[in-house]
Amino acid sequence: MSHPPRTPGVPALPRSRPQAGSTKVVVAVVAGVVLVCAGLVTVVVRVAVDIGATVDEGLQPDRPATTLEVEEGDAFAFEDFRFDAGWALSGRAVTADTPGRRAVRGLRVTHTGGPSGSGVVTTPHISITLEDDGEVVAEVGCTVPEHLAPGDSTAPTCLVTSGRLPQDHDRLTVHEEFVRDGA
């Protein structure tokens, strides 16, 4: 291999050869960068998980939900709402595929609580679960489309959300699903 001609008066530069320890330094720097990046990713993931848990906690009601086992027609109450006795399941041809058919007749709910100083309105929604031999055969959702002022009462709309109202059932449970609206 020939070298380029030398210019007079300019000293020749020595050729550089990689030093034996420089490869180790490069590997150490790359490993350090990878470890720092992995640590940052771990911190970001942990913060995201903590934020998600905090949001989930904020979505939880301020008290545990209640499930009551009742007989058809029994009165029951959840917090500031009383559901009157005398209600009955409708005709047995009501299914989730017949959306306009009411599943419960004669159910009335009354807001028995006082005015809320916090501006939070609670609207009662309940679900009724019917079981036969330990198997869920139908679920009914009852909603009140309007907010009830203390002392007001109304008939909720109750529709089958899954299954078919059975001829017979051996267990009927009512579960609260209150909706809290901020002011």
C-alpha positions as protocol buffer text, in pm:
chain_id: "A"
residue {
  index: 1
  type: MET
  ca { x: 0 y: 0 z: 0 }
}
residue {
  index: 2
  type: SER
  ca { x: 139 y: 333 z: -91 }
}
residue {
  index: 3
  type: HIS
  ca { x: 131 y: 635 z: 130 }
}
residue {
  index: 4
  type: PRO
  ca { x: 28 y: 973 z: 3 }
}
residue {
  index: 5
  type: PRO
  ca { x: 311 y: 1207 z: -75 }
}
residue {
  index: 6
  type: ARG
  ca { x: 434 y: 1419 z: 211 }
}
residue {
  index: 7
  type: THR
  ca { x: 407 y: 1786 z: 201 }
}
residue {
  index: 8
  type: PRO
  ca { x: 737 y: 1949 z: 291 }
}
residue {
  index: 9
  type: GLY
  ca { x: 737 y: 2113 z: 632 }
}
residue {
  index: 10
  type: VAL
  ca { x: 435 y: 1922 z: 762 }
}
residue {
  index: 11
  type: PRO
  ca { x: 516 y: 1640 z: 994 }
}
residue {
  index: 12
  type: ALA
  ca { x: 357 y: 1305 z: 921 }
}
residue {
  index: 13
  type: LEU
  ca { x: 71 y: 1198 z: 1151 }
}
residue {
  index: 14
  type: PRO
  ca { x: 106 y: 862 z: 1304 }
}
residue {
  index: 15
  type: ARG
  ca { x: -161 y: 613 z: 1218 }
}
residue {
  index: 16
  type: SER
  ca { x: -398 y: 545 z: 1501 }
}
residue {
  index: 17
  type: ARG
  ca { x: -459 y: 196 z: 1608 }
}
residue {
  index: 18
  type: PRO
  ca { x: -740 y: 98 z: 1837 }
}
residue {
  index: 19
  type: GLN
  ca { x: -619 y: 62 z: 2185 }
}
residue {
  index: 20
  type: ALA
  ca { x: -677 y: -271 z: 2352 }
}
residue {
  index: 21
  type: GLY
  ca { x: -901 y: -133 z: 2635 }
}
residue {
  index: 22
  type: SER
  ca { x: -1128 y: 89 z: 2418 }
}
residue {
  index: 23
  type: THR
  ca { x: -1364 y: -198 z: 2322 }
}
residue {
  index: 24
  type: LYS
  ca { x: -1428 y: -267 z: 2689 }
}
residue {
  index: 25
  type: VAL
  ca { x: -1508 y: 99 z: 2751 }
}
residue {
  index: 26
  type: VAL
  ca { x: -1759 y: 107 z: 2462 }
}
residue {
  index: 27
  type: VAL
  ca { x: -1929 y: -211 z: 2590 }
}
residue {
  index: 28
  type: ALA
  ca { x: -1946 y: -65 z: 2942 }
}
residue {
  index: 29
  type: VAL
  ca { x: -2099 y: 262 z: 2816 }
}
residue {
  index: 30
  type: VAL
  ca { x: -2360 y: 75 z: 2606 }
}
residue {
  index: 31
  type: ALA
  ca { x: -2446 y: -151 z: 2902 }
}
residue {
  index: 32
  type: GLY
  ca { x: -2484 y: 154 z: 3126 }
}
residue {
  index: 33
  type: VAL
  ca { x: -2717 y: 325 z: 2878 }
}
residue {
  index: 34
  type: VAL
  ca { x: -2929 y: 8 z: 2851 }
}
residue {
  index: 35
  type: LEU
  ca { x: -2955 y: -20 z: 3230 }
}
residue {
  index: 36
  type: VAL
  ca { x: -3054 y: 347 z: 3268 }
}
residue {
  index: 37
  type: CYS
  ca { x: -3320 y: 310 z: 2996 }
}
residue {
  index: 38
  type: ALA
  ca { x: -3457 y: -7 z: 3159 }
}
residue {
  index: 39
  type: GLY
  ca { x: -3474 y: 174 z: 3492 }
}
residue {
  index: 40
  type: LEU
  ca { x: -3663 y: 465 z: 3337 }
}
residue {
  index: 41
  type: VAL
  ca { x: -3910 y: 228 z: 3169 }
}
residue {
  index: 42
  type: THR
  ca { x: -3965 y: 52 z: 3502 }
}
residue {
  index: 43
  type: VAL
  ca { x: -4035 y: 382 z: 3675 }
}
residue {
  index: 44
  type: VAL
  ca { x: -4280 y: 493 z: 3403 }
}
residue {
  index: 45
  type: VAL
  ca { x: -4466 y: 159 z: 3412 }
}
residue {
  index: 46
  type: ARG
  ca { x: -4486 y: 168 z: 3791 }
}
residue {
  index: 47
  type: VAL
  ca { x: -4624 y: 524 z: 3788 }
}
residue {
  index: 48
  type: ALA
  ca { x: -4883 y: 423 z: 3525 }
}
residue {
  index: 49
  type: VAL
  ca { x: -4992 y: 125 z: 3736 }
}
residue {
  index: 50
  type: ASP
  ca { x: -5023 y: 345 z: 4047 }
}
residue {
  index: 51
  type: ILE
  ca { x: -5227 y: 603 z: 3857 }
}
residue {
  index: 52
  type: GLY
  ca { x: -5456 y: 328 z: 3724 }
}
residue {
  index: 53
  type: ALA
  ca { x: -5508 y: 189 z: 4075 }
}
residue {
  index: 54
  type: THR
  ca { x: -5587 y: 535 z: 4206 }
}
residue {
  index: 55
  type: VAL
  ca { x: -5841 y: 593 z: 3929 }
}
residue {
  index: 56
  type: ASP
  ca { x: -6000 y: 252 z: 3999 }
}
residue {
  index: 57
  type: GLU
  ca { x: -6028 y: 337 z: 4369 }
}
residue {
  index: 58
  type: GLY
  ca { x: -6190 y: 669 z: 4280 }
}
residue {
  index: 59
  type: LEU
  ca { x: -6453 y: 488 z: 4073 }
}
residue {
  index: 60
  type: GLN
  ca { x: -6550 y: 261 z: 4359 }
}
residue {
  index: 61
  type: PRO
  ca { x: -6857 y: 359 z: 4559 }
}
residue {
  index: 62
  type: ASP
  ca { x: -6799 y: 510 z: 4902 }
}
residue {
  index: 63
  type: ARG
  ca { x: -6967 y: 210 z: 5059 }
}
residue {
  index: 64
  type: PRO
  ca { x: -6990 y: -156 z: 4967 }
}
residue {
  index: 65
  type: ALA
  ca { x: -7271 y: -263 z: 4735 }
}
residue {
  index: 66
  type: THR
  ca { x: -7552 y: -460 z: 4892 }
}
residue {
  index: 67
  type: THR
  ca { x: -7730 y: -770 z: 4767 }
}
residue {
  index: 68
  type: LEU
  ca { x: -8055 y: -874 z: 4931 }
}
residue {
  index: 69
  type: GLU
  ca { x: -8238 y: -1203 z: 4896 }
}
residue {
  index: 70
  type: VAL
  ca { x: -8611 y: -1131 z: 4887 }
}
residue {
  index: 71
  type: GLU
  ca { x: -8936 y: -1300 z: 4791 }
}
residue {
  index: 72
  type: GLU
  ca { x: -9137 y: -1172 z: 4498 }
}
residue {
  index: 73
  type: GLY
  ca { x: -9348 y: -881 z: 4622 }
}
residue {
  index: 74
  type: ASP
  ca { x: -9141 y: -807 z: 4936 }
}
residue {
  index: 75
  type: ALA
  ca { x: -9050 y: -451 z: 5032 }
}
residue {
  index: 76
  type: PHE
  ca { x: -8678 y: -372 z: 5046 }
}
residue {
  index: 77
  type: ALA
  ca { x: -8457 y: -67 z: 5086 }
}
residue {
  index: 78
  type: PHE
  ca { x: -8113 y: 54 z: 4987 }
}
residue {
  index: 79
  type: GLU
  ca { x: -7965 y: 362 z: 5156 }
}
residue {
  index: 80
  type: ASP
  ca { x: -8209 y: 652 z: 5096 }
}
residue {
  index: 81
  type: PHE
  ca { x: -8449 y: 459 z: 4871 }
}
residue {
  index: 82
  type: ARG
  ca { x: -8741 y: 235 z: 4973 }
}
residue {
  index: 83
  type: PHE
  ca { x: -8899 y: -7 z: 4727 }
}
residue {
  index: 84
  type: ASP
  ca { x: -9261 y: -80 z: 4822 }
}
residue {
  index: 85
  type: ALA
  ca { x: -9420 y: -422 z: 4872 }
}
residue {
  index: 86
  type: GLY
  ca { x: -9675 y: -561 z: 4630 }
}
residue {
  index: 87
  type: TRP
  ca { x: -9471 y: -587 z: 4312 }
}
residue {
  index: 88
  type: ALA
  ca { x: -9478 y: -895 z: 4088 }
}
residue {
  index: 89
  type: LEU
  ca { x: -9287 y: -1037 z: 3795 }
}
residue {
  index: 90
  type: SER
  ca { x: -9474 y: -985 z: 3467 }
}
residue {
  index: 91
  type: GLY
  ca { x: -9589 y: -1241 z: 3215 }
}
residue {
  index: 92
  type: ARG
  ca { x: -9346 y: -1524 z: 3174 }
}
residue {
  index: 93
  type: ALA
  ca { x: -9296 y: -1457 z: 2800 }
}
residue {
  index: 94
  type: VAL
  ca { x: -9068 y: -1163 z: 2877 }
}
residue {
  index: 95
  type: THR
  ca { x: -8710 y: -1213 z: 2756 }
}
residue {
  index: 96
  type: ALA
  ca { x: -8407 y: -1004 z: 2673 }
}
residue {
  index: 97
  type: ASP
  ca { x: -8524 y: -1029 z: 2308 }
}
residue {
  index: 98
  type: THR
  ca { x: -8853 y: -848 z: 2385 }
}
residue {
  index: 99
  type: PRO
  ca { x: -8710 y: -506 z: 2477 }
}
residue {
  index: 100
  type: GLY
  ca { x: -9038 y: -316 z: 2509 }
}
residue {
  index: 101
  type: ARG
  ca { x: -9197 y: -557 z: 2757 }
}
residue {
  index: 102
  type: ARG
  ca { x: -9185 y: -467 z: 3124 }
}
residue {
  index: 103
  type: ALA
  ca { x: -9061 y: -746 z: 3347 }
}
residue {
  index: 104
  type: VAL
  ca { x: -9199 y: -617 z: 3680 }
}
residue {
  index: 105
  type: ARG
  ca { x: -9543 y: -475 z: 3764 }
}
residue {
  index: 106
  type: GLY
  ca { x: -9632 y: -258 z: 4061 }
}
residue {
  index: 107
  type: LEU
  ca { x: -9282 y: -171 z: 4187 }
}
residue {
  index: 108
  type: ARG
  ca { x: -9251 y: 182 z: 4332 }
}
residue {
  index: 109
  type: VAL
  ca { x: -8945 y: 351 z: 4475 }
}
residue {
  index: 110
  type: THR
  ca { x: -8949 y: 643 z: 4719 }
}
residue {
  index: 111
  type: HIS
  ca { x: -8657 y: 872 z: 4803 }
}
residue {
  index: 112
  type: THR
  ca { x: -8660 y: 868 z: 5184 }
}
residue {
  index: 113
  type: GLY
  ca { x: -8340 y: 1069 z: 5241 }
}
residue {
  index: 114
  type: GLY
  ca { x: -8295 y: 1437 z: 5303 }
}
residue {
  index: 115
  type: PRO
  ca { x: -8155 y: 1699 z: 5068 }
}
residue {
  index: 116
  type: SER
  ca { x: -7790 y: 1660 z: 4980 }
}
residue {
  index: 117
  type: GLY
  ca { x: -7568 y: 1946 z: 5092 }
}
residue {
  index: 118
  type: SER
  ca { x: -7292 y: 1829 z: 4861 }
}
residue {
  index: 119
  type: GLY
  ca { x: -7494 y: 1865 z: 4543 }
}
residue {
  index: 120
  type: VAL
  ca { x: -7458 y: 1493 z: 4470 }
}
residue {
  index: 121
  type: VAL
  ca { x: -7775 y: 1324 z: 4349 }
}
residue {
  index: 122
  type: THR
  ca { x: -7817 y: 951 z: 4383 }
}
residue {
  index: 123
  type: THR
  ca { x: -8042 y: 779 z: 4132 }
}
residue {
  index: 124
  type: PRO
  ca { x: -8150 y: 425 z: 4218 }
}
residue {
  index: 125
  type: HIS
  ca { x: -8088 y: 148 z: 3970 }
}
residue {
  index: 126
  type: ILE
  ca { x: -8130 y: -213 z: 4077 }
}
residue {
  index: 127
  type: SER
  ca { x: -8081 y: -552 z: 3920 }
}
residue {
  index: 128
  type: ILE
  ca { x: -8294 y: -852 z: 4003 }
}
residue {
  index: 129
  type: THR
  ca { x: -8139 y: -1195 z: 3957 }
}
residue {
  index: 130
  type: LEU
  ca { x: -8354 y: -1508 z: 3934 }
}
residue {
  index: 131
  type: GLU
  ca { x: -8195 y: -1847 z: 4000 }
}
residue {
  index: 132
  type: ASP
  ca { x: -8323 y: -2201 z: 3970 }
}
residue {
  index: 133
  type: ASP
  ca { x: -8118 y: -2486 z: 4118 }
}
residue {
  index: 134
  type: GLY
  ca { x: -7823 y: -2248 z: 4166 }
}
residue {
  index: 135
  type: GLU
  ca { x: -7818 y: -2140 z: 3801 }
}
residue {
  index: 136
  type: VAL
  ca { x: -7897 y: -1783 z: 3694 }
}
residue {
  index: 137
  type: VAL
  ca { x: -8194 y: -1807 z: 3457 }
}
residue {
  index: 138
  type: ALA
  ca { x: -8278 y: -1437 z: 3418 }
}
residue {
  index: 139
  type: GLU
  ca { x: -8157 y: -1090 z: 3510 }
}
residue {
  index: 140
  type: VAL
  ca { x: -8377 y: -782 z: 3520 }
}
residue {
  index: 141
  type: GLY
  ca { x: -8251 y: -424 z: 3527 }
}
residue {
  index: 142
  type: CYS
  ca { x: -8471 y: -156 z: 3684 }
}
residue {
  index: 143
  type: THR
  ca { x: -8392 y: 209 z: 3622 }
}
residue {
  index: 144
  type: VAL
  ca { x: -8535 y: 542 z: 3726 }
}
residue {
  index: 145
  type: PRO
  ca { x: -8483 y: 783 z: 3437 }
}
residue {
  index: 146
  type: GLU
  ca { x: -8520 y: 1095 z: 3650 }
}
residue {
  index: 147
  type: HIS
  ca { x: -8358 y: 1205 z: 3972 }
}
residue {
  index: 148
  type: LEU
  ca { x: -8590 y: 1177 z: 4269 }
}
residue {
  index: 149
  type: ALA
  ca { x: -8615 y: 1463 z: 4515 }
}
residue {
  index: 150
  type: PRO
  ca { x: -8655 y: 1368 z: 4882 }
}
residue {
  index: 151
  type: GLY
  ca { x: -9011 y: 1247 z: 4939 }
}
residue {
  index: 152
  type: ASP
  ca { x: -9083 y: 1177 z: 4569 }
}
residue {
  index: 153
  type: SER
  ca { x: -9170 y: 834 z: 4439 }
}
residue {
  index: 154
  type: THR
  ca { x: -9199 y: 676 z: 4095 }
}
residue {
  index: 155
  type: ALA
  ca { x: -9229 y: 342 z: 3919 }
}
residue {
  index: 156
  type: PRO
  ca { x: -8895 y: 228 z: 3777 }
}
residue {
  index: 157
  type: THR
  ca { x: -8875 y: 74 z: 3430 }
}
residue {
  index: 158
  type: CYS
  ca { x: -8773 y: -291 z: 3463 }
}
residue {
  index: 159
  type: LEU
  ca { x: -8659 y: -488 z: 3158 }
}
residue {
  index: 160
  type: VAL
  ca { x: -8506 y: -834 z: 3121 }
}
residue {
  index: 161
  type: THR
  ca { x: -8135 y: -787 z: 3046 }
}
residue {
  index: 162
  type: SER
  ca { x: -8047 y: -1157 z: 3006 }
}
residue {
  index: 163
  type: GLY
  ca { x: -8230 y: -1486 z: 2996 }
}
residue {
  index: 164
  type: ARG
  ca { x: -8605 y: -1541 z: 3019 }
}
residue {
  index: 165
  type: LEU
  ca { x: -8836 y: -1496 z: 3315 }
}
residue {
  index: 166
  type: PRO
  ca { x: -8886 y: -1851 z: 3443 }
}
residue {
  index: 167
  type: GLN
  ca { x: -9212 y: -2020 z: 3541 }
}
residue {
  index: 168
  type: ASP
  ca { x: -9051 y: -2104 z: 3875 }
}
residue {
  index: 169
  type: HIS
  ca { x: -8739 y: -1995 z: 4056 }
}
residue {
  index: 170
  type: ASP
  ca { x: -8593 y: -2087 z: 4392 }
}
residue {
  index: 171
  type: ARG
  ca { x: -8392 y: -1770 z: 4463 }
}
residue {
  index: 172
  type: LEU
  ca { x: -8446 y: -1401 z: 4388 }
}
residue {
  index: 173
  type: THR
  ca { x: -8180 y: -1144 z: 4476 }
}
residue {
  index: 174
  type: VAL
  ca { x: -8183 y: -768 z: 4438 }
}
residue {
  index: 175
  type: HIS
  ca { x: -7856 y: -579 z: 4393 }
}
residue {
  index: 176
  type: GLU
  ca { x: -7814 y: -201 z: 4412 }
}
residue {
  index: 177
  type: GLU
  ca { x: -7642 y: -15 z: 4132 }
}
residue {
  index: 178
  type: PHE
  ca { x: -7674 y: 348 z: 4234 }
}
residue {
  index: 179
  type: VAL
  ca { x: -7555 y: 617 z: 3999 }
}
residue {
  index: 180
  type: ARG
  ca { x: -7390 y: 915 z: 4164 }
}
residue {
  index: 181
  type: ASP
  ca { x: -7402 y: 1235 z: 3964 }
}
residue {
  index: 182
  type: GLY
  ca { x: -7183 y: 1529 z: 4062 }
}
residue {
  index: 183
  type: ALA
  ca { x: -7327 y: 1879 z: 4062 }
}
